[in-house]
Amino acid sequence: MIVAVGLGSMRGQVYKRTITEASDVESFTTDAGELYPPSKSVVPLVRVEVAVAGIIVPGFKVQASGGFGMPGYHTFNIAFVYLIASR
């Protein structure tokens, strides 16, 4: 199990540019602190994942993990590790 907790702050400017289905360009610039959450200068960060690993053959390991994080995203990772034998 992977658990992480922290604090983050948003500073600077954010520029967003999108193109609509009618090919209109919409853009805006704003302070980063106004996006999430609007009234806070410090944002809590949380990550929780469950991980599973197994050795498939000698020297080859597969690890998979999945979970969620705050503010608002889900994660899924697969890692392949090949261990080179020493001679």
Summary of the structure (lengths in Angstrom):
residues: 87
radius of gyration: 20.5
end to end distance: 34.1
largest distance: 63.7
contacts: 167
relative contact order: 0.23
helix: 3%
strand: 68%
